[in-house]
């Protein structure tokens, strides 16, 4: 597995892919729509043929005119050919764009969608190691990077190369010295651009791209944490923090842009060499009587075409390199296998009564030296209500994450209703487990959509019924737009208790056989807590329920309490039994009651 790039680094990303690999990644999108791609290529080549004919038509027109008024009919014919060549180029080039546009739009759409799906498939650890804002920035930047690369390669660079080589060969056949000058300068121009751009400009561009991603990460981190920023009066401090990042980006991007400008200067010096060399060769040939005025016109027209294409080539080599760098992260993700993968041909999880068994489980977090669970075994009966208590870091939350298969084991297996969780599809497994977290994170969507998130096809009647059971219907109706109210990012427009009740309503509607309650009433006021506790009791009825308890007063009705310590269950039993035993639970309970 490749480690994610450290967004705090100000140096170029580690293990950047080669240009060839990134270009291959993009080319695979071109070939998804072979009809559009090859039609665009064919029409572009046809347009190039007309462009190559322009110096010939120009030279023919001049040679005809120099014959005097007696050749007026031939002159008008040469004029018609001259105009027709350019008209043909313009029309065919425009027609080619009609194929390139849908190809680009559809591929950019698919690239973004597939990149997002791949990111979604990465493990919780990957997301914990990555800034969300930076990930978003990389996805959107890659989309436009694809567009830059496609335009550079298919619309500009490849046609430019054909035209430049073609004109050089035509000059060589017409006036060998001029052709040699053209071929040497064109070869030098292309070589210098490729070498200088990849070796001189690219490292600086990768560094500025990394800092561009860091800007997105810093902005997203501060904006999503705005309530915390305001509660500490830290607006100025956060603005200064973002300003430090943008200042670092400014310094890096100025280096990149200066390097591009230096390359541009070198390109123009080579164009001056081409201009001087071609015109000098043609004057020399004319002075010796081996070149006609038409030959001179041919050379001048060829230079005008070549200089335009060479300028475009220089710009597009830079655009190509920037586009490749912008797409590099997404191309690298394609080669990064999901850290938690479905087994080949894995069937969907079949819902049952909710029996859970940990069988000789060994699990270690990647950053930990020793396993948290070492040959751990435990069974939970269908419909049993089990509470997990213990100090922070004892393994309570990890237990639930492993049931959901948010991490893979180093040994043993977890079986639910006779099915190894590692052998069924992750999505179907998680849909059979409803989670009511301590701090529910809602989407910035309507209350209706948030409640129905686990069952998007639920009817309005089912949504309202779930909200009633969760004691949420009443406060929802008091809102100006009722169930169509947008709740804000992460549900910020709602109080903690309201968010909790929406999460409980979502769990009701999901109707999963296994329920996880992570201190679901801890955010509620005393009056509301009683109501929601009743709703929670109704939700737990008939379901296998795992309650992660921080306040021990909430677990007294559990069928079994498991006391965790360092990844082991050191005590288990009912509240009264454990309290009377005078062990770890009794001490925790005494502290809890003292705090209360």
C-alpha positions as CSV (number, residue, x, y, z in Angstrom):
1,X,0.0,0.0,0.0
2,X,1.3,3.5,-0.9
3,X,1.2,5.9,1.9
4,X,-0.9,9.0,1.2
5,X,1.0,12.2,0.5
6,X,1.6,14.2,3.7
7,X,-0.4,17.4,3.1
8,X,1.9,19.3,5.5
9,X,4.9,18.8,3.3
10,X,6.0,21.8,1.3
11,X,8.2,19.7,-1.0
12,X,7.1,17.9,-4.1
13,X,4.9,14.8,-3.5
14,X,6.8,11.6,-2.9
15,X,6.7,8.8,-5.5
16,X,5.1,11.0,-8.2
17,X,4.1,8.9,-11.2
18,X,6.0,9.3,-14.4
19,X,4.5,11.4,-17.2
20,X,4.1,8.2,-19.3
21,X,2.0,6.5,-16.7
22,X,-0.2,9.5,-16.2
23,X,-0.6,9.9,-19.9
24,X,-1.5,6.2,-20.2
25,X,-4.2,6.7,-17.5
26,X,-5.7,9.5,-19.5
27,X,-5.4,7.7,-22.8
28,X,-7.6,4.8,-21.4
29,X,-10.4,7.4,-21.1
30,X,-9.9,8.4,-24.8
31,X,-10.3,4.8,-25.9
32,X,-13.6,4.3,-24.0
33,X,-15.3,6.2,-26.9
34,X,-13.3,5.0,-29.9
35,X,-15.9,6.4,-32.4
36,X,-15.7,10.0,-31.1
37,X,-11.9,9.8,-30.6
38,X,-11.0,8.5,-34.0
39,X,-13.5,10.7,-35.8
40,X,-11.8,13.7,-34.0
41,X,-8.4,12.4,-35.0
42,X,-9.4,11.8,-38.6
43,X,-10.9,15.2,-39.1
44,X,-7.9,16.9,-37.4
45,X,-5.6,15.1,-39.8
46,X,-7.7,16.3,-42.7
47,X,-7.5,19.9,-41.4
48,X,-3.7,19.5,-41.2
49,X,-3.6,18.5,-44.9
50,X,-5.3,21.8,-45.8
51,X,-2.9,23.7,-43.5
52,X,0.1,22.1,-45.2
53,X,-1.2,23.2,-48.6
54,X,-1.4,26.9,-47.6
55,X,2.3,27.7,-48.4
56,X,2.0,25.9,-51.7
57,X,-1.1,27.9,-52.6
58,X,0.6,31.1,-51.5
59,X,3.7,30.4,-53.6
60,X,1.5,29.4,-56.6
61,X,-0.4,32.7,-56.3
62,X,2.8,34.8,-56.2
63,X,4.4,33.0,-59.1
64,X,1.2,33.4,-61.2
65,X,1.0,37.1,-60.4
66,X,4.6,37.7,-61.4
67,X,3.7,36.6,-65.0
68,X,1.8,39.9,-65.5
69,X,-1.8,40.8,-66.5
70,X,-1.8,38.2,-69.3
71,X,-2.2,35.5,-66.6
72,X,-5.3,37.1,-65.0
73,X,-7.4,34.0,-65.4
74,X,-4.8,31.7,-63.9
75,X,-4.2,34.3,-61.1
76,X,-7.9,34.2,-60.1
77,X,-7.7,30.4,-60.1
78,X,-4.7,30.5,-57.9
79,X,-6.5,33.0,-55.6
80,X,-9.5,30.7,-55.4
81,X,-7.2,27.8,-54.4
82,X,-5.5,30.0,-51.8
83,X,-8.8,31.1,-50.2
84,X,-10.3,27.6,-50.5
85,X,-7.4,25.9,-48.7
86,X,-7.8,28.2,-45.7
87,X,-11.6,27.9,-45.8
88,X,-11.3,24.1,-45.9
89,X,-8.9,24.1,-42.9
90,X,-11.3,26.3,-40.9
91,X,-14.4,24.3,-41.6
92,X,-12.9,20.9,-41.0
93,X,-11.1,22.0,-37.8
94,X,-14.4,23.3,-36.5
95,X,-16.1,20.1,-37.4
96,X,-13.5,18.1,-35.5
97,X,-14.2,20.1,-32.4
98,X,-17.8,18.8,-32.5
99,X,-16.4,15.4,-31.7
100,X,-13.7,16.5,-29.2
101,X,-16.3,18.4,-27.1
102,X,-18.6,15.5,-26.1
103,X,-15.6,13.2,-25.7
104,X,-14.0,15.6,-23.2
105,X,-17.2,16.3,-21.3
106,X,-18.2,12.7,-20.9
107,X,-14.7,11.6,-19.9
108,X,-14.3,14.4,-17.4
109,X,-17.6,13.4,-15.9
110,X,-16.6,9.8,-15.6
111,X,-13.1,10.6,-14.3
112,X,-14.6,12.6,-11.5
113,X,-17.3,10.1,-10.6
114,X,-14.9,7.2,-10.7
115,X,-12.3,9.1,-8.7
116,X,-14.8,9.9,-6.1
117,X,-16.1,6.3,-6.0
118,X,-12.5,5.1,-5.5
119,X,-11.9,7.6,-2.7
120,X,-15.1,6.4,-1.0
121,X,-13.9,2.8,-1.2
122,X,-10.7,3.6,0.6
123,X,-10.5,2.6,4.3
124,X,-11.3,4.7,7.4
125,X,-7.5,4.9,8.0
126,X,-6.9,6.4,4.6
127,X,-9.5,9.1,5.2
128,X,-8.2,9.7,8.7
129,X,-4.7,10.3,7.2
130,X,-6.0,12.7,4.5
131,X,-7.5,16.2,4.5
132,X,-11.0,16.2,3.0
133,X,-10.4,19.6,1.4
134,X,-7.2,18.4,-0.2
135,X,-8.9,15.3,-1.6
136,X,-11.7,17.4,-3.1
137,X,-9.1,19.8,-4.6
138,X,-7.2,16.9,-6.2
139,X,-10.4,15.5,-7.7
140,X,-11.5,18.8,-9.3
141,X,-8.0,19.6,-10.4
142,X,-7.6,16.2,-12.1
143,X,-10.8,16.8,-14.1
144,X,-9.4,20.0,-15.6
145,X,-5.9,18.4,-15.9
146,X,-7.5,15.8,-18.2
147,X,-9.0,18.6,-20.3
148,X,-5.6,20.3,-20.6
149,X,-3.8,17.1,-21.5
150,X,-6.4,16.1,-24.1
151,X,-6.4,19.6,-25.7
152,X,-2.6,19.7,-25.7
153,X,-2.0,16.2,-27.2
154,X,-4.9,15.7,-29.6
155,X,-5.8,19.2,-30.7
156,X,-2.4,21.0,-30.6
157,X,0.8,19.0,-30.1
158,X,0.2,16.1,-32.5
159,X,-1.1,18.3,-35.3
160,X,1.7,20.8,-34.7
161,X,4.3,18.0,-35.0
162,X,2.8,16.8,-38.2
163,X,2.7,20.3,-39.7
164,X,6.2,21.3,-38.6
165,X,7.8,18.1,-40.0
166,X,5.7,18.3,-43.1
167,X,6.6,21.9,-43.8
168,X,10.3,21.2,-43.1
169,X,10.3,18.3,-45.6
170,X,8.5,20.5,-48.2
171,X,11.1,23.2,-47.7
172,X,13.9,20.6,-47.9
173,X,12.6,19.4,-51.3
174,X,12.1,22.9,-52.6
175,X,15.2,24.6,-51.1
176,X,17.5,22.2,-49.3
177,X,19.3,24.8,-47.2
178,X,16.1,26.3,-45.9
179,X,14.7,22.8,-45.2
180,X,17.9,21.9,-43.2
181,X,17.6,25.1,-41.2
182,X,13.9,24.4,-40.5
183,X,14.5,20.8,-39.5
184,X,17.4,21.7,-37.1
185,X,15.5,24.5,-35.4
186,X,12.3,22.5,-35.1
187,X,14.1,19.5,-33.6
188,X,16.0,21.8,-31.2
189,X,12.8,23.6,-30.2
190,X,10.9,20.4,-29.4
191,X,13.8,18.7,-27.6
192,X,14.6,21.8,-25.5
193,X,10.9,22.2,-24.5
194,X,10.5,18.6,-23.5
195,X,13.7,18.3,-21.5
196,X,13.5,21.7,-19.9
197,X,9.8,21.4,-19.0
198,X,10.1,18.0,-17.4
199,X,13.4,18.5,-15.6
200,X,13.5,22.2,-14.9
201,X,9.8,23.2,-14.5
202,X,8.0,20.0,-13.3
203,X,9.6,19.7,-9.8
204,X,8.6,23.3,-9.1
205,X,5.1,22.7,-10.5
206,X,4.6,19.6,-8.3
207,X,5.6,21.6,-5.2
208,X,3.2,24.4,-6.0
209,X,0.4,21.8,-6.7
210,X,1.1,20.2,-3.3
211,X,0.7,23.6,-1.7
212,X,-2.5,24.3,-3.7
213,X,-3.9,21.1,-2.2
214,X,-2.8,22.3,1.2
215,X,-4.8,25.5,0.7
216,X,-7.9,23.4,0.1
217,X,-7.2,21.3,3.1
218,X,-6.6,24.3,5.4
219,X,-9.7,26.1,4.2
220,X,-12.0,23.1,4.6
221,X,-10.5,22.3,8.0
222,X,-11.2,25.9,9.2
223,X,-14.6,26.3,7.6
224,X,-16.1,23.0,8.8
225,X,-14.8,23.8,12.3
226,X,-16.3,27.4,12.2
227,X,-18.4,26.9,15.4
228,X,-15.2,25.9,17.3
229,X,-13.3,28.9,15.8
230,X,-16.1,31.3,16.9
231,X,-16.4,29.7,20.4
232,X,-12.7,30.6,21.1
233,X,-12.8,33.9,19.3
234,X,-10.0,32.6,17.0
235,X,-11.1,34.1,13.7
236,X,-7.9,36.2,13.4
237,X,-5.7,33.2,14.3
238,X,-7.3,31.0,11.7
239,X,-7.1,33.7,9.1
240,X,-3.4,34.1,9.9
241,X,-2.9,30.3,9.7
242,X,-4.5,30.2,6.2
243,X,-2.4,33.3,5.2
244,X,0.7,31.3,6.1
245,X,-0.3,28.5,3.7
246,X,-1.3,30.9,0.9
247,X,2.0,32.8,1.4
248,X,4.0,29.5,1.0
249,X,1.9,28.7,-2.1
250,X,2.6,32.2,-3.5
251,X,6.3,31.8,-3.2
252,X,6.2,28.3,-4.8
253,X,3.9,29.3,-7.6
254,X,6.0,32.4,-8.4
255,X,9.0,30.1,-8.8
256,X,7.0,27.9,-11.2
257,X,5.7,30.8,-13.2
258,X,9.2,32.4,-13.5
259,X,10.5,29.1,-14.8
260,X,7.8,28.9,-17.4
261,X,8.6,32.5,-18.4
262,X,12.3,31.5,-18.7
263,X,11.3,28.7,-21.0
264,X,9.2,31.0,-23.0
265,X,12.2,33.3,-23.6
266,X,14.3,30.4,-24.9
267,X,11.5,29.5,-27.2
268,X,11.3,32.9,-28.7
269,X,15.0,33.0,-29.3
270,X,14.8,29.8,-31.2
271,X,11.9,31.3,-33.3
272,X,14.2,34.3,-34.1
273,X,16.8,31.8,-35.3
274,X,14.2,30.1,-37.5
275,X,13.0,33.3,-38.9
276,X,16.5,34.6,-39.7
277,X,17.7,31.3,-41.0
278,X,14.8,30.7,-43.4
279,X,14.8,34.2,-44.8
280,X,18.6,34.3,-45.2
281,X,18.5,31.0,-47.0
282,X,15.8,32.2,-49.4
283,X,17.6,35.5,-50.1
284,X,20.7,33.6,-50.8
285,X,18.9,31.3,-53.2
286,X,17.1,34.2,-54.9
287,X,20.4,36.0,-55.4
288,X,21.8,32.9,-57.1
289,X,18.7,32.7,-59.3
290,X,17.6,29.3,-57.8
291,X,14.5,30.6,-56.1
292,X,11.5,32.3,-57.6
293,X,9.3,34.9,-55.8
294,X,6.9,32.1,-55.3
295,X,9.6,30.2,-53.5
296,X,10.2,33.2,-51.2
297,X,6.4,33.5,-50.6
298,X,6.3,29.8,-49.8
299,X,9.1,30.1,-47.3
300,X,7.6,33.2,-45.6
301,X,4.2,31.6,-45.4
302,X,5.7,28.4,-44.1
303,X,7.6,30.4,-41.4
304,X,4.4,32.2,-40.4
305,X,2.7,28.8,-40.0
306,X,5.6,27.2,-38.3
307,X,6.1,30.1,-35.8
308,X,2.5,29.9,-34.9
309,X,2.6,26.2,-34.4
310,X,5.9,26.4,-32.5
311,X,4.5,29.0,-30.2
312,X,1.4,26.9,-29.7
313,X,3.7,23.9,-29.1
314,X,5.7,25.7,-26.4
315,X,2.5,26.8,-24.7
316,X,0.9,23.4,-25.0
317,X,4.0,21.5,-23.8
318,X,3.7,23.6,-20.6
319,X,-0.1,23.0,-20.6
320,X,0.5,19.3,-21.1
321,X,3.0,19.1,-18.2
322,X,0.7,21.1,-15.9
323,X,-2.2,18.9,-16.9
324,X,-0.2,15.7,-16.2
325,X,0.8,17.0,-12.8
326,X,-2.8,18.0,-12.0
327,X,-4.0,14.5,-12.9
328,X,-1.1,12.6,-11.2
329,X,-2.9,12.1,-7.9
330,X,-6.0,10.6,-9.4
331,X,-3.8,8.4,-11.6
332,X,-1.9,7.2,-8.5
333,X,-5.2,6.5,-6.8
334,X,-6.1,4.1,-9.6
335,X,-3.1,2.0,-8.8
336,X,-3.9,2.1,-5.1
337,X,-6.1,-0.9,-4.2
338,X,-8.8,-0.4,-1.6
339,X,-7.3,-1.2,1.8
340,X,-10.5,-3.1,2.8
341,X,-11.6,-5.1,-0.3
342,X,-14.5,-7.5,-0.9
343,X,-13.4,-11.1,-1.5
344,X,-13.6,-12.2,-5.1
345,X,-17.2,-13.2,-5.9
346,X,-18.3,-12.3,-2.3
347,X,-22.1,-12.7,-1.8
348,X,-24.3,-10.2,-0.1
349,X,-24.8,-10.5,3.6
350,X,-28.1,-12.3,4.4
351,X,-29.9,-10.7,7.3
352,X,-30.7,-13.0,10.2
353,X,-31.5,-12.7,13.9
354,X,-28.3,-10.9,14.7
355,X,-26.0,-13.5,16.4
356,X,-22.4,-12.1,16.6
357,X,-19.3,-14.2,17.4
358,X,-15.6,-13.1,17.7
359,X,-13.5,-16.2,17.1
360,X,-9.9,-16.0,18.2
361,X,-9.6,-12.5,16.8
362,X,-6.2,-10.7,16.7
363,X,-6.2,-7.1,15.6
364,X,-3.6,-4.4,15.6
365,X,-3.8,-0.8,14.4
366,X,-1.2,0.0,11.8
367,X,0.4,2.7,14.0
368,X,0.5,0.4,17.1
369,X,3.3,-1.9,18.1
370,X,1.3,-4.5,20.0
371,X,-2.2,-6.0,19.1
372,X,-5.2,-4.4,20.8
373,X,-7.1,-7.7,20.6
374,X,-4.9,-10.8,21.0
375,X,-6.8,-14.1,20.4
376,X,-10.0,-12.5,21.5
377,X,-13.3,-14.5,21.5
378,X,-16.8,-13.4,22.4
379,X,-20.4,-14.3,21.5
380,X,-23.5,-12.2,21.5
381,X,-26.9,-13.9,21.3
382,X,-29.6,-12.8,18.8
383,X,-31.7,-10.0,20.4
384,X,-29.3,-9.6,23.3
385,X,-28.6,-6.1,24.6
386,X,-24.9,-5.8,25.4
387,X,-23.2,-2.8,26.9
388,X,-19.5,-2.1,26.4
389,X,-17.9,-0.1,29.2
390,X,-14.3,0.7,30.1
391,X,-11.7,3.5,29.9
392,X,-10.8,5.3,26.7
393,X,-8.6,3.1,24.5
394,X,-9.8,-0.1,26.0
395,X,-11.3,-1.4,22.8
396,X,-15.0,-0.5,22.9
397,X,-15.2,1.5,19.7
398,X,-12.8,-0.9,18.0
399,X,-15.2,-3.7,18.7
400,X,-18.0,-2.0,16.8
401,X,-15.7,-1.0,13.9
402,X,-14.6,-4.6,13.5
403,X,-18.2,-5.8,13.5
404,X,-18.8,-3.3,10.6
405,X,-15.5,-4.5,9.0
406,X,-14.0,-1.0,8.9
407,X,-10.7,-2.7,9.5
408,X,-9.4,-6.2,8.6
409,X,-8.1,-8.6,11.1
410,X,-4.6,-10.1,11.5
411,X,-6.0,-13.3,12.8
412,X,-9.2,-15.1,13.6
413,X,-12.6,-14.2,12.2
414,X,-15.9,-12.4,13.0
415,X,-19.1,-14.3,12.2
416,X,-22.6,-12.8,12.1
417,X,-25.5,-15.2,11.7
418,X,-23.0,-17.9,10.4
419,X,-21.4,-15.6,7.9
420,X,-17.8,-14.5,8.0
421,X,-17.9,-10.7,7.7
422,X,-14.7,-10.8,5.5
423,X,-16.4,-13.1,3.0
424,X,-19.5,-10.9,2.3
425,X,-19.8,-7.6,0.5
426,X,-19.1,-4.7,2.8
427,X,-22.0,-2.6,1.7
428,X,-24.6,-5.3,2.4
429,X,-23.0,-6.0,5.8
430,X,-23.1,-2.4,6.9
431,X,-26.7,-1.9,5.7
432,X,-27.6,-4.6,8.2
433,X,-26.1,-2.6,11.1
434,X,-27.8,0.6,12.2
435,X,-25.5,3.0,14.0
436,X,-26.7,5.9,16.2
437,X,-23.4,7.8,17.0
438,X,-22.8,10.1,19.9
439,X,-22.4,13.1,17.6
440,X,-24.4,12.4,14.4
441,X,-23.0,14.1,11.3
442,X,-25.9,15.0,9.0
443,X,-25.7,15.9,5.4
444,X,-26.4,19.4,4.2
445,X,-29.7,18.2,2.8
446,X,-33.3,18.2,3.9
447,X,-34.5,16.4,7.0
448,X,-36.5,14.1,4.8
449,X,-33.3,13.0,2.9
450,X,-31.3,12.7,6.1
451,X,-33.9,10.4,7.8
452,X,-34.3,8.3,4.6
453,X,-30.5,8.0,4.1
454,X,-30.5,4.3,4.9
455,X,-33.6,3.7,2.8
456,X,-33.8,6.3,0.1
457,X,-36.9,4.6,-1.4
458,X,-38.9,5.0,1.7
459,X,-42.3,6.7,1.4
460,X,-43.2,9.9,3.1
461,X,-45.5,8.0,5.5
462,X,-42.6,5.7,6.5
463,X,-40.4,8.7,7.1
464,X,-42.9,10.5,9.2
465,X,-43.6,7.3,11.2
466,X,-39.9,6.9,11.9
467,X,-39.7,10.5,13.0
468,X,-42.7,10.0,15.3
469,X,-41.0,7.0,17.0
470,X,-37.8,9.0,17.5
471,X,-39.8,11.9,19.0
472,X,-38.6,14.1,16.2
473,X,-41.8,14.7,14.3
474,X,-43.0,17.5,16.6
475,X,-39.9,19.7,16.3
476,X,-39.7,19.1,12.6
477,X,-43.2,20.4,12.1
478,X,-42.3,23.6,14.0
479,X,-39.6,24.4,11.4
480,X,-40.8,26.8,8.6
481,X,-40.2,24.2,5.8
482,X,-40.9,21.1,7.9
483,X,-39.3,18.0,6.4
484,X,-37.9,20.0,3.5
485,X,-35.7,22.1,5.9
486,X,-32.0,22.1,5.0
487,X,-30.1,21.2,8.1
488,X,-26.7,22.9,7.2
489,X,-23.3,21.3,6.9
490,X,-23.1,18.4,9.4
491,X,-26.5,19.4,10.7
492,X,-25.3,22.7,12.2
493,X,-28.7,24.3,12.1
494,X,-30.1,21.8,14.5
495,X,-29.4,21.4,18.2
496,X,-27.5,18.4,19.5
497,X,-30.6,16.8,20.7
498,X,-32.4,17.4,17.5
499,X,-29.6,15.8,15.5
500,X,-29.7,12.9,17.8
501,X,-33.4,12.3,17.3
502,X,-32.9,12.5,13.5
503,X,-30.2,9.8,13.8
504,X,-32.6,7.6,15.8
505,X,-35.3,8.2,13.2
506,X,-32.9,7.1,10.5
507,X,-32.1,3.9,12.5
508,X,-35.8,3.2,12.9
509,X,-36.4,3.5,9.2
510,X,-33.4,1.4,8.3
511,X,-34.9,-1.5,10.4
512,X,-31.5,-3.3,10.7
513,X,-31.3,-6.5,12.8
514,X,-28.2,-5.2,14.6
515,X,-28.1,-1.8,16.3
516,X,-25.2,0.2,17.7
517,X,-25.9,2.9,20.2
518,X,-22.9,5.1,21.0
519,X,-24.2,7.0,24.1
520,X,-27.1,8.2,22.0
521,X,-28.7,10.4,24.7
522,X,-25.6,12.1,26.0
523,X,-26.3,15.3,24.0
524,X,-29.8,15.8,25.3
525,X,-31.2,17.9,28.0
526,X,-32.8,16.2,31.0
527,X,-36.4,16.7,29.8
528,X,-35.7,15.5,26.2
529,X,-33.5,12.6,27.4
530,X,-36.4,10.8,29.0
531,X,-38.5,11.0,25.7
532,X,-35.6,9.9,23.6
533,X,-34.7,7.2,26.0
534,X,-38.2,5.8,25.5
535,X,-37.7,6.0,21.7
536,X,-34.3,4.3,22.1
537,X,-35.9,1.5,24.2
538,X,-38.5,1.0,21.4
539,X,-35.7,0.9,18.8
540,X,-33.7,-1.7,20.7
541,X,-36.6,-4.0,21.2
542,X,-36.1,-7.3,19.2
543,X,-32.7,-6.2,17.9
544,X,-29.2,-7.3,18.8
545,X,-28.0,-4.1,20.4
546,X,-24.5,-3.0,21.3
547,X,-24.4,0.0,23.5
548,X,-21.1,1.9,23.9
549,X,-21.5,3.4,27.4
550,X,-19.7,6.4,28.7
551,X,-22.3,7.2,31.4
552,X,-23.0,4.0,33.3
553,X,-26.5,5.1,34.3
554,X,-27.5,4.4,30.7
555,X,-26.6,0.7,30.8
556,X,-28.4,-0.6,33.9
557,X,-31.0,-2.3,31.7
558,X,-28.5,-4.2,29.6
559,X,-28.8,-8.0,29.5
560,X,-25.0,-8.1,29.8
561,X,-22.3,-5.6,30.6
562,X,-18.8,-6.2,29.2
563,X,-16.0,-4.3,31.0
564,X,-13.1,-3.8,28.6
565,X,-9.5,-3.1,29.6
566,X,-6.6,-3.2,27.2
567,X,-8.5,-5.1,24.6
568,X,-9.8,-7.8,27.0
569,X,-13.1,-8.3,28.7
570,X,-12.1,-8.3,32.4
571,X,-15.6,-8.5,33.8
572,X,-19.1,-9.3,32.5
573,X,-22.6,-9.5,34.0
574,X,-25.6,-7.4,34.9
575,X,-25.4,-4.0,36.6
576,X,-26.3,-5.2,40.0
577,X,-24.0,-8.2,39.9
578,X,-21.0,-6.2,38.8
579,X,-21.6,-3.4,41.3
580,X,-21.8,-5.9,44.1
581,X,-18.6,-7.7,43.0
582,X,-16.5,-4.6,43.8
583,X,-14.3,-4.8,40.8
584,X,-13.4,-2.5,37.9
585,X,-17.1,-1.8,37.0
586,X,-17.9,-1.0,40.6
587,X,-15.1,1.6,40.7
588,X,-16.2,3.1,37.4
589,X,-19.8,3.2,38.6
590,X,-18.7,5.0,41.8
591,X,-16.9,7.6,39.8
592,X,-19.9,8.0,37.5
593,X,-22.3,8.4,40.3
594,X,-20.0,10.9,42.0
595,X,-19.8,13.0,38.9
596,X,-23.5,12.8,38.5
